[in-house]
Structures are given as C-alpha cells and as structure tokens.
C-alpha cells in the first residue's frame, strides 16, 4: 500500500486526469464539424449530452463509495473513462461522437465524487485537501485542452492520438488507486438498501433556501461562462478571432481554466466577503474584455479577458461552496451540494444549447457577444443579491457557525 503522501499525489492525479477528458475534445470540435458537416447546434448537443450523463451518474452513484469503498468505484470509473477515450479514437461520425460523450459523462460523474473523497481522505491536513480538491478540476481541464491542441497540431494521428494516450493513462491510474489505503466506511447493508442508496438524492432544508436562492445567480454566472468556453470557445477562436492553430486554441482555452485554479488558491487568503467581490469584479471585467476583443479581432485582448474572467470563476465559485457549507446542517450537506451541482451543471449546458441554436440564426459573433452581455447581467444580479444578503445578515445578528473549508465535502466538475 502507498504511504499517505504518495496516496495524496495519486488521488490528486486521478482527480485531475478525470477532468482532462472533459476538455480534450474541445480543440477537435472544428475538425469534427469540417469532416462530418454538422451545425453549431449539433456541436452544443454533443457537449450537453456529456453534462446530462454526468449529472445522472453524480446523483446516483456519487455516494456509492461510502458503502463499497473508494477503490472499486474509482477504478471502475477510470476503466469506463478509458473505454470512452477508445470510442472517441475510433469515432467515424456524429452518432459515435454522442455515444462517446455519454460514456465519458457517466464515467466522470462516477469518478468525481469518489476521487474528491480520496483526496480529502489522504490529505496531510484538511485545508490542503480542500484547496487541492477545488483546484485539480481546473488543472485537469487545462492539461486536456493544451495536450489535445498540441497533438492535433504537431503529432501524427491528430484526431486519435490524444485519446489513445489518455486511455492508457486511465488504465494505469485504475490500477494505482487500488494501492491507496481505504478509510473506514459505512456497512454495506442489504442489497435492497444498497439499491435504495442509488436513487437520486438532492434537496434543500428550509433554513438553507434563502441563502441558496440568493446564490443561484452566482452559480449561473460562473458555470455558464465555463460552458461557453468548452462548447463554442474553439469556434469563436477559429471563426471570429481567426486563430488557425489548434495548439493556440488549446492554450487559450486552457488560460481560462488555469486562471480559475489560480483564483481558487488566491481566494483562500481573503475573507469570504472579499472573495465574493473579487469573483464578481474580475468576472465582469474579464467578460467585457472578451466582448470587446471579438469585433476588434484582437487575440491578446481576448486572452487577457479570459485570464481575468477565469480568476473570477475560481474565486466566485469557491465563495458559493463556502457560503452553502456554513448555511447547511452537518447531516444534510450532501443533499445541499448535490442540489448546487444540479443548478451549476444546468447553467453549464442549457445556455450553451441556446447559444448553439442562436448561432444558426444570428451567426457566431453576435451570439457570443449576446452571451457575454447575459453574463454581465447575471453578475450584476448576483452582486445585488450579495448586497441584500449582507444587509439581511447585519439586521439579524444571529450566531453563525464558521466551518473550516477543509471539512466541506466538495464535488467537482
């Protein structure tokens, strides 16, 4: 068995690698469109089926590792993810692409909660576990986008090589996680109770609802922007900003999510209130910069805007997680966070689908600019909700238990 420090590294690698698969196809979407002749709306459908499959898995098998152990669930999910990569590598049309995305979504949904728990279980201290579990998803997305872009541009087998490499990585990680020591877990119980645990679980205790609904605009603003980058981002770069290098496309997409990881880390030194306003301010400025860059066809300005917006993405969403963790009762945090991810992933996919439809009618650049304007409106609503929430807190000075962020359960995208 691995030592605690080695287990922490392996768990972190598994968590990052899981999300690498989410962004690996993004630089290839324009290639698929040219080869198979599908529309921008079909492209966003291919993106969205992944999210819906992920949600279904997250809400059904997301807590299975509490009963049967981390290792079998993590290993099984990584093997399934390797199968998804093989399906991508051999895909010959749009239908095969959709099937690959569904398999990928189920695998990522099954793996994310489990690998996050493994990171927290093996972390040297709770705070480090919290920071790493929050940052590795963005790091994984960066690796996937940059790696795919580089291989498509410079390597042989441009449509297949990245997926064969990732398939091998997932098989190796599936074996390595068996060497991570298991922590104590719930008794398996009867087969009937095990099946009952697979039923979707989400809800909001009455005391949490005001805080939760006040944070919905924040969830929507952050995750909707992430969805735009992973669905239409490569098309915007290629058709609007005239970037013809797949490697550069991958790097620019990676900038947003790398900044998101940095925002998560930077925000740990700020108070929750400043973390919230850092998120809103940088998100708004970044979106405005990217809107300005499109009609000007200025790539450096777009990259700068992506970096600033990514910083807001990381800081803003970390604030949401902390605020809900403080508001939720200890025994119902799992339900609250499951509901948070339902809203977040819906914001991740539904606006992107709408943008795909709008692109067919109005064109890519007007749609992207309008999407950015919607983002700014959501940020303003979120900021107004934050002001109202702070005023309410000042008027009713009740005791609030401050929760150590390292103790919060965290599921990732």
N, C-alpha and C positions, 0 to 999 in steps of 0.2 A: 504493500500500500504506500501511496505517496505521503510525504510529510505534509504538515498544514500549509507551509509556504508554497510548496510545489502544487498542492491541490488548488490553492487560490489562483495560481497562474493558469493552470489547466482549465479551471472553471471560467476564469475571465476570458481565456482564448475561445472556449466553446461559446460563451455568450456573444462575443464579438463576431465570431465566424457565422453564427446563426443569422445575424442581420446582414452579413456580407452578401448573402444570397438575395436579399431584398433589392439591392441596388445594382447587382451585376448585370441584369438585363437592360438597364436604362440606357447606356450608351449604344446598345444594339437596336433599340426601337426604330430609329430612322432606317436602319438597314433592313429590318423585317418589313417595314412599310414599302420600301422600294421593291423588295423581292416578291412580296405577296399581294401588294396593291390594296391594302386595307386603309380605311379612313382614320382620321384623328379620333373619332368617337369609338371605333373598334379598339384603337390603341388604349383609350382610357377604360374600356370594358376589360381588356386583358389585365390592366393594372388593378381594377376594382375587384375582380373575382378572387385575386390573391387576398385582399383585405377581408372579404366576407368569409373565405375559408379559414383565414387566421382567427377571426372572431369566433367562429363556430368551435374551433379547436380550443381556443383560450378559455371559453366559457364551459366547456365540457370536460376536457382532460387537464385543464390548467392546474387543478389541485390534486391530481391523481398521485403525484409523487409523495404527497403527505401520507398516503396509505401503503403504496407498494414500494416506495424508496425512490431516491433521486436517480440512481444509476440506470435502472432499466428504462425509465421514461426518457431520460436524456439520451441514452444510447439508441433507443428505438427511434426517437425523433431525428437524430443525426443520420441514421441509416436511411430513413424516409427522405430526408433532405438530399442525401446523395442520389437517391433514385430520381428526385425532382430534377437534379442537375443533369443526369443522364437523359431524361426526357427533353430538356432544353437542347442538349447537344445533338440529338437525333431528330428534332422537330423539323417537319417539312411543310408546315402550313399553319394557318391561324388557329385551327381547331386543336392541333397538337400543342401550340403555344398556350392556349387556355388550359388544357389538361395539366401541363407542366406547372403553370401558375397555381392551380388548385392544390396539387400535391405539395408544392412549396409552401403555400399558405397554411395547410394543415400541419406540416412539419414544424414550421416556425412557431405557430400557435402552441403546439405541444411542448416545444423546447424552451420558449422564452421564460415562462414562469419557473420552470424547473432549473434552468441554468442560473437564473437570478437567485433562487433559493440556495443553489450550490455555492455561488459567490459569497452570499451572506453567511452561510454555514462555515465556510473555510477561511473567512477574512480574519486577519490578525486582530482587528478591532472593528466595532460596529460602524464607526464613522467612515473608515476606509472602505468597508464593504458597501456602504451606501453610495459613496462617490463613484466607485468603480462600477457598480451595477447600474448607475444612472448614465455613466459616460460611455461604456463599451458599446451600446447600440449605435450611437452616432459614429464611433470609431469604426465599427464593422461596416456601416454604410459607406464611409469614406473609402475604406480599403476596396470594397466591391466596385464602386464607381471608377476609381483610379485604375485598379487592376484590369477591369474589363476594357476601359478605354485604351490602355496601353497595349494590351494583347490584340485588340481589334485593329489598331493602327499599325503595329510593328511586327506581330508574330504571324506564323503560318496558322492555317485553320482559324481565321478570325472570328467565325461565328460559333465555334465549338470549343476552342482550347480552354477558355476561362472556365467553362462548365466541367470539363474533364478534370482540370486541376482542383476545382472546389469539391468535386465528387470524391476524389482521393483524400483531400483534407478532412472531409466529414467522416469518412470511414475510419481514418486514423484517430480522430477525436472520439468517435463512438467506442473505440477500444480503450482509449486512455481514461475516459470518465469512469470505467469500471475499477480503476485504481485509486479513486477518491474515496476516502472512508465515509460511510453512511453515518448520519446523525440519528438519534432516537426519533421514532415516528409513531403515528397512531397505529393501533392494532388493526390488521386488515379487516376483521369482522366477517360477516356472512357475505356470500355472493350477492344477495339481494341488496344489502346496504352499500356494497361497492358499486353496483349499477346505479343505485339512487344517488351516489355522490357524483355521477357523471351528468346529472341533469343540470342545465344552465342555471347559474346562481348569480343573481345581481339584485340590488335593492338599495334603498336609501332610508335609514332611520329618520323619523320626523325631525330630530334635533339637527341633523346634518343638511336637510333640504335647503334652508335659506343660503347657507354657505355654498353648497354645491351649485345651485342655480345661479348664484352670483358669479361663479367661476366658469360657467358654460361658455361665455364669450371668449375667455382666455384660452380654454381648451380648443375652441373652434378656430381662433386666430392662429395659434401656433401650428396645430396639426393640418389645417387646410393648406397652409403655405408649404409644409413638408410634402403633402400630397401633390401639389402643383409641380414641385421640383422633380419628383420621381416619376410623374406621369408625362407631363408635357415639357419638362425642363430641357430635355435634349432636343426637342423640336424647336423650341424658342431659340436655343443657341444656334442650331443649324440654319433655320429658315429666316429668322428675324435678325440675328446678330452675325450671320454669315460665317459661322465657325465650321470649317470643313474637316478638322482633325478630330477623330474620335477620342484621342488621348486628351486633347484640350477640353472636350465636352466632359469627359470623366473627371478631370481635375476641377473644373468649375462647379460641377455638381457636388464634388467632394468638399469644396470650400465651405458651402453652406452647412454641411453636417459636421465638419471639423470644428467650425466656429460654434456649433451647437454643443459639442463636447466641451469646448473651452468655456462657454457660458455656464454650463453646469458646474464646472470646477470653480470658476471665478465667483459664482454666486454664493459659494459656501462661506466666504468671508464676510458677506453682507447680512444685515438684519433682514427678516422676511419682508418688511415694508420696502426697503431699498431694493431688494431683489425683485419685487413686483414692478417697481417703476423703472428699473434697469431693463427688465424684459419688455415692457410696453414701449419705452422710449427708443431703444435700439431696433426693435421690430418695426416700428413705424418709419424711422429714418431709413432703415435698410430697404423696405418695400418701396418707399418714394424714390430712392436712388435707382432701383432696378426699373421702375416705371419710366423714369427719365432716360435711362440708358437705351431703351428699346427704340423709340423714334429717332434718337440720335445715332443709333447703331454703334454704340461705344462699349466695347467689351470690358475695358478696365473699370469703367463706372459700374457696370453690371456685376463684375466680380467683387468690387468694394461693397456694393449694396448687399450682395449675397452673404458676405462675411459679417456685416453689421446685423443683418436680419437673423443670421444663424446664431449670433451671440444672444439676441433677444429670444430666439426659440428655446435655447437651453435654459436661460435664466427664468423665463416666464413659466415654462412647464415645471421646472423644479419648485417654483413658488406654489403652483397648484397642488402638487403632491404633498408639500409640507402643510399647506392650509387644510387640506382634507384629512391629513393624518392627525392634526391637532383636534379637528372637529369630530372625528369618528370615534365611537366607543371601541375599546380594545377588541371586544368579541365580534364586532361587525365590520372591521376594517376591510376584510376580504371582499365582502359584498360591495362596499363603497368604492373600492378601487376597481372592481370588475365593472361597475356602472360607469366609472370615469373612463375606462378604456373603451366601452361601447360608444360613448359620446365622441371620444377622441378619434377612434377609427372611422366612425361615420363621417366626421369632419374631414378625415384624411381622404375619403373615397368619393362621397356624394358630390362635393363641389367640383372635383376633378372630372367626374362623369358629366356634370352640367357643362363644364368648360369644353369637353370634347364635343358635345352637341353644338354649343355656340360656335366653335371653330368652324364647323361645317357650313354655317350660315353667314357668319360675320368675318371670318378669317382669323388667323392665329394671333397676329399682333393686337388687334382691337380686343380680342378675348382676353389675352394676357394682361393688357392694361386695365380692363374692366375688373379682372380678378384681383389685381393689385389694389384697385380702388375699394373693392369689397373688403379686402384685408384691412385697409386703413380704417374703414367704418367699424369693423369688428374690434379693432384695437381701441378706438375711441369709446365704444360701448363698454368694453372691458375696463377701461380706465375709469369711466363714470361709475360702473358697478363697484370698483375698488374704493372710490371716494365715499359712496353710500355705505359700503360695508364698514369702512373705518369710522364714519360718523356714528353708525349704529353701535359699534363697539365702544366708542367713547361715551355714548349716552347711557349704556348699560354696563357698568364696570363689574361684570361678574368674573369669577375666577376662571382662568383658562389654564389648563394643564399644558405645559410646553413639552412636546415629545421630541426625544432625541432622534434626529433624522436617520441615524444608523439603525434604529429599531423599526423603521417603517417598512412594510412589505412593498416591494416595487416591481411591477411588471413592465416590460419594455416592448417598444415597437420593433 
